[in-house]
Amino acid sequence: MDGQNDLKHFANLGTKLGLCVKDQDKRVLYQNENSIRTCGDMLGQQCSKTCMTLYKKIEECSAISEGMKLFKATEIEGHKVDALIVNDGDKITTMLYPLDESEEKFQKQEAYFREKGLTKSEIRIMQMVLQGMTNSNIAEKLFISKATLKTHLNNIYKKLPESMRPSQVRN
């Protein structure tokens, strides 16, 4: 397979996934339709969209810029997405997965959490967690201390399967 066919194959992995490939100068080499829908047609242009702002965070706090970083529940050009940015030292690849914020999704989440025995307050907290809010933001919004929130989260995580627990420390 040649490079262009590799990119097309990769782009077809998901009908929802937005894919954009840039060179190290952040010039757009390839975009699939979902990426164009999210960011506009940037082919051949140097990208300064939100994902490149996120990429600067990787560059700033990394001894080396190669690697990947996931940004959960991020707003990009007015769309809420999970963004994965990969720098292989040659290309910078951005994958955008649009998040479903429909009322139906929240109803499914609520039903699932009720089934697991969560209280109304715990359900509200979990929905905020799944929206990507930090512990500080949640505590502020609910007018509770961070310590109280952490107690709630510990109680919630005891009721949920291990796969639902955060893999890293939340802020």
SERO-4910 file (N, C-alpha, C, O; in steps of 0.05 Angstrom, whole numbers):
BEGIN
 pado doro    nc1    nc2    nc3   cac1   cac2   cac3    cc1    cc2    cc3    oc1    oc2    oc3
  Met    A     17    -24      0      0      0      0     18     25      0     37     26     14
  Asp    A     11     45    -16     25     70    -15     14     88      6     -7     82     18
  Gly    A     27    110     12     19    128     34     -9    138     32    -24    138     52
  Gln    A    -18    146      8    -45    157      5    -66    135     10    -87    140     23
  Asn    A    -61    111      1    -79     88      6    -80     81     35   -101     74     46
  Asp    A    -57     83     49    -56     77     78    -74     97     92    -89     89    110
  Leu    A    -73    123     85    -89    143     97   -119    138     93   -135    141    111
  Lys    A   -126    130     68   -154    125     62   -164    101     78   -187    101     89
  His    A   -148     80     80   -156     56     95   -160     64    124   -180     56    136
  Phe    A   -142     79    135   -144     88    163   -169    105    167   -183    102    187
  Ala    A   -174    122    148   -198    140    151   -224    125    150   -244    134    161
  Asn    A   -224    102    138   -249     86    136   -254     69    161   -274     54    162
  Leu    A   -236     70    181   -240     54    205   -266     60    220   -277     42    233
  Gly    A   -275     84    218   -300     91    232   -314    112    216   -302    131    207
  Thr    A   -340    109    214   -356    129    200   -359    155    216   -365    176    204
  Lys    A   -355    154    242   -357    178    258   -331    192    262   -330    216    267
  Leu    A   -309    178    260   -282    188    266   -273    209    247   -274    205    223
  Gly    A   -265    232    257   -253    253    241   -223    249    242   -211    243    263
  Leu    A   -210    251    219   -181    245    217   -168    268    201   -177    276    180
  Cys    A   -147    278    213   -131    299    200   -101    292    204    -93    286    226
  Val    A    -86    294    182    -57    288    184    -42    313    175    -48    325    155
  Lys    A    -23    321    192     -7    345    187     22    338    187     30    318    199
  Asp    A     38    355    174     67    351    176     77    365    201     61    377    216
  Gln    A    103    364    207    113    376    231    111    407    232    114    419    253
  Asp    A    106    419    209    101    448    208     71    454    211     63    477    208
  Lys    A     56    434    218     27    436    223     11    442    197    -11    453    199
  Arg    A     22    436    174      8    440    148     -8    415    143      2    392    145
  Val    A    -34    418    137    -53    396    133    -47    381    107    -47    393     86
  Leu    A    -41    355    110    -35    338     87    -60    322     78    -63    315     55
  Tyr    A    -77    316     98   -101    299     92   -122    305    112   -117    309    136
  Gln    A   -147    305    104   -171    306    121   -192    288    110   -197    288     85
  Asn    A   -206    273    127   -229    259    117   -253    277    119   -252    300    130
  Glu    A   -276    268    109   -300    284    109   -309    294    136   -318    317    139
  Asn    A   -306    277    156   -315    284    184   -297    307    195   -307    324    208
  Ser    A   -272    306    188   -253    327    197   -260    353    183   -260    375    195
  Ile    A   -266    352    157   -274    376    142   -300    387    153   -302    412    156
  Arg    A   -319    370    161   -344    379    172   -339    394    199   -353    413    205
  Thr    A   -320    384    214   -314    396    240   -298    422    238   -305    442    250
  Cys    A   -277    421    222   -258    443    221   -258    460    196   -246    481    195
  Gly    A   -272    451    176   -271    464    150   -248    453    134   -231    439    144
  Asp    A   -248    458    108   -227    447     90   -201    462     95   -199    486     89
  Met    A   -182    448    106   -156    460    114   -133    450     97   -110    457    102
  Leu    A   -139    433     77   -118    420     61    -98    440     51   -105    460     38
  Gly    A    -72    434     56    -50    451     46    -45    476     64    -25    490     60
  Gln    A    -62    481     83    -59    504    100    -46    497    127    -48    474    136
  Gln    A    -33    516    139    -22    512    166    -45    514    185    -60    533    186
  Cys    A    -48    493    202    -71    491    220    -66    507    246    -45    505    258
  Ser    A    -86    523    254    -85    537    279   -111    532    295   -118    548    312
  Lys    A   -125    510    288   -150    504    301   -145    494    329   -123    492    338
  Thr    A   -167    488    343   -166    481    371   -148    457    377   -133    457    397
  Cys    A   -148    437    359   -131    413    364   -101    421    365    -86    408    379
  Met    A    -93    441    350    -65    449    351    -59    465    376    -37    465    386
  Thr    A    -80    477    388    -76    490    414    -72    468    435    -55    471    453
  Leu    A    -87    446    432    -83    423    450    -55    411    446    -42    404    465
  Tyr    A    -47    410    421    -20    398    415      2    414    428     22    403    437
  Lys    A     -1    441    430     19    457    444     23    448    473     45    449    483
  Lys    A      0    439    485      2    429    513     21    404    514     35    401    534
  Ile    A     20    388    493     37    364    492     66    373    490     84    364    504
  Glu    A     71    392    471     98    402    466    110    415    491    133    411    498
  Glu    A     93    431    505    103    447    527    111    430    551    130    436    565
  Cys    A     97    408    556    102    393    581    115    365    575    114    348    592
  Ser    A    127    362    552    139    337    546    168    341    538    175    359    523
  Ala    A    185    324    549    214    326    543    218    320    513    235    331    500
  Ile    A    202    303    503    202    297    474    173    300    464    154    295    479
  Ser    A    170    309    440    143    314    430    130    290    417    106    291    411
  Glu    A    145    268    413    133    244    401    116    231    421    121    231    445
  Gly    A     94    218    411     76    203    429     48    210    424     41    223    404
  Met    A     30    202    442      2    208    438    -10    218    464     -1    212    486
  Lys    A    -32    234    460    -46    245    483    -75    246    477    -83    254    455
  Leu    A    -91    237    496   -120    237    494   -132    261    509   -125    265    532
  Phe    A   -149    276    496   -164    298    509   -193    290    509   -206    290    488
  Lys    A   -204    285    533   -232    276    535   -251    300    536   -244    321    547
  Ala    A   -274    296    523   -296    315    524   -286    344    519   -290    362    536
  Thr    A   -273    348    496   -261    374    489   -278    387    468   -290    374    451
  Glu    A   -281    413    470   -295    429    451   -276    437    428   -256    450    433
  Ile    A   -282    429    404   -266    436    380   -285    448    360   -303    434    349
  Glu    A   -281    473    353   -296    487    333   -327    483    337   -342    479    318
  Gly    A   -335    485    363   -363    483    369   -374    455    371   -398    451    375
  His    A   -357    435    369   -365    407    371   -352    394    396   -328    399    400
  Lys    A   -367    379    411   -356    365    434   -345    338    425   -360    322    414
  Val    A   -319    333    429   -306    309    419   -286    298    439   -277    313    457
  Asp    A   -279    273    436   -254    263    447   -234    266    426   -238    258    403
  Ala    A   -211    277    432   -190    282    412   -165    266    420   -155    268    443
  Leu    A   -154    251    401   -129    237    405   -110    249    385   -114    250    361
  Ile    A    -87    259    395    -67    271    379    -42    253    381    -32    248    403
  Val    A    -32    245    358     -9    227    356     13    241    340      8    250    318
  Asn    A     37    242    352     60    253    337     80    230    335     91    221    356
  Asp    A     85    221    311    104    199    307    132    209    299    149    193    291
  Gly    A    136    235    302    162    247    295    162    256    266    179    272    258
  Asp    A    144    246    250    142    253    221    116    268    216    116    289    203
  Lys    A     94    256    225     68    268    221     54    272    248     60    259    267
  Ile    A     35    291    248     18    296    271    -10    288    262    -21    300    244
  Thr    A    -21    267    274    -47    257    267    -67    263    289    -62    257    312
  Thr    A    -89    275    281   -110    282    300   -134    265    293   -143    264    270
  Met    A   -145    251    313   -170    236    310   -190    248    328   -186    252    352
  Leu    A   -213    255    317   -235    267    332   -259    248    332   -269    240    311
  Tyr    A   -268    241    356   -292    225    359   -314    241    370   -312    250    393
  Pro    A   -335    247    355   -357    264    365   -372    251    387   -378    227    386
  Leu    A   -378    266    408   -393    256    431   -423    261    428   -431    283    420
  Asp    A   -438    241    435   -467    243    434   -477    257    459   -473    247    481
  Glu    A   -489    280    455   -499    295    478   -530    296    477   -542    315    487
  Ser    A   -542    276    465   -571    276    462   -585    269    489   -572    257    507
  Glu    A   -609    276    491   -625    270    515   -628    240    518   -628    229    540
  Glu    A   -629    226    496   -631    196    497   -607    184    510   -609    165    526
  Lys    A   -583    195    504   -558    185    516   -559    189    546   -552    170    561
  Phe    A   -568    213    555   -569    218    584   -589    200    598   -585    192    621
  Gln    A   -611    194    584   -631    176    596   -620    148    599   -625    134    619
  Lys    A   -605    139    579   -592    112    581   -572    111    603   -571     92    618
  Gln    A   -556    133    606   -537    134    628   -551    133    655   -543    118    673
  Glu    A   -572    149    657   -587    150    683   -599    123    690   -597    114    713
  Ala    A   -610    109    670   -622     82    675   -600     63    684   -604     47    702
  Tyr    A   -577     64    670   -555     46    677   -546     51    706   -542     32    722
  Phe    A   -542     77    713   -533     83    740   -554     76    762   -547     67    783
  Arg    A   -579     80    755   -600     71    774   -599     41    779   -602     32    801
  Glu    A   -595     26    757   -593     -3    758   -569    -11    776   -571    -32    790
  Lys    A   -548      5    777   -525     -1    793   -528      9    822   -510      5    839
  Gly    A   -551     22    828   -556     30    856   -547     58    863   -546     65    887
  Leu    A   -541     75    843   -533    102    849   -557    119    857   -578    116    846
  Thr    A   -552    138    876   -573    156    883   -575    178    862   -559    180    844
  Lys    A   -596    195    864   -599    217    845   -575    236    845   -565    244    824
  Ser    A   -565    242    869   -541    259    871   -517    246    859   -501    259    845
  Glu    A   -513    220    863   -491    206    852   -493    204    821   -473    206    807
  Ile    A   -517    201    811   -521    201    782   -513    228    770   -499    229    750
  Arg    A   -522    249    783   -514    276    773   -484    280    773   -473    290    754
  Ile    A   -471    271    794   -442    273    795   -429    257    772   -411    267    759
  Met    A   -438    232    768   -426    215    747   -431    227    720   -413    226    703
  Gln    A   -454    239    715   -458    252    689   -439    275    685   -430    280    662
  Met    A   -433    290    706   -413    311    704   -385    300    698   -370    311    683
  Val    A   -379    278    712   -353    265    707   -351    257    678   -330    261    665
  Leu    A   -372    244    667   -372    235    640   -371    258    619   -364    254    596
  Gln    A   -380    281    628   -378    304    610   -350    317    610   -345    335    595
  Gly    A   -332    305    626   -305    315    627   -299    337    647   -277    349    647
  Met    A   -318    342    665   -314    363    685   -293    354    705   -292    330    712
  Thr    A   -277    372    715   -257    366    736   -271    365    763   -294    375    766
  Asn    A   -258    353    782   -269    352    809   -274    381    820   -294    386    833
  Ser    A   -255    399    814   -259    427    823   -284    439    811   -299    452    826
  Asn    A   -288    435    785   -312    446    772   -338    434    784   -357    448    788
  Ile    A   -338    407    788   -361    394    799   -368    404    827   -391    411    833
  Ala    A   -347    405    844   -351    415    872   -362    443    872   -380    450    887
  Glu    A   -351    460    855   -360    488    853   -389    489    844   -405    505    855
  Lys    A   -396    474    823   -423    474    813   -444    464    833   -466    474    834
  Leu    A   -435    444    849   -454    432    869   -452    446    897   -467    439    915
  Phe    A   -434    466    899   -431    480    925   -423    461    947   -434    462    969
  Ile    A   -404    443    941   -393    424    962   -363    426    961   -351    436    942
  Ser    A   -350    416    982   -321    416    983   -310    394    966   -324    375    959
  Lys    A   -285    396    958   -272    375    943   -271    349    959   -274    327    948
  Ala    A   -267    351    985   -267    327   1002   -294    313   1002   -295    288   1001
  Thr    A   -315    328   1003   -342    316   1002   -347    303    975   -357    281    974
  Leu    A   -338    316    954   -341    304    927   -325    278    925   -335    259    914
  Lys    A   -301    278    936   -284    253    935   -298    231    950   -296    207    942
  Thr    A   -311    237    972   -326    217    987   -349    206    970   -353    181    968
  His    A   -363    224    956   -385    215    938   -373    197    916   -384    176    909
  Leu    A   -351    206    904   -339    191    882   -330    163    891   -333    143    877
  Asn    A   -318    161    916   -310    135    926   -335    117    930   -333     93    923
  Asn    A   -356    128    939   -381    112    942   -392    104    915   -401     81    912
  Ile    A   -391    122    896   -400    115    869   -384     93    857   -394     73    846
  Tyr    A   -357     95    858   -340     75    846   -342     48    859   -337     28    846
  Lys    A   -350     47    884   -355     21    897   -379      7    885   -380    -18    885
  Lys    A   -398     22    874   -422     11    862   -419      3    832   -435    -11    821
  Leu    A   -398     14    820   -395     10    791   -373    -11    785   -356    -15    801
  Pro    A   -375    -23    761   -353    -41    754   -326    -27    752   -325     -3    747
  Glu    A   -305    -42    756   -278    -30    756   -272    -15    730   -258      4    730
  Ser    A   -283    -24    708   -278    -11    682   -289     17    681   -281     33    663
  Met    A   -307     24    699   -319     51    699   -303     70    717   -308     94    717
  Arg    A   -283     59    731   -268     76    749   -246     90    734   -236     80    714
  Pro    A   -239    114    743   -219    129    728   -192    115    729   -184    104    749
  Ser    A   -177    116    706   -151    103    705   -129    121    715   -107    112    719
  Gln    A   -135    146    719   -115    164    729   -129    183    749   -153    185    750
  Val    A   -113    196    765   -123    214    785   -137    238    772   -125    251    754
  Arg    A   -161    244    781   -176    267    770   -168    292    786   -161    290    809
  Asn    A   -170    315    773   -164    341    787   -188    350    803   -186    371    816
***
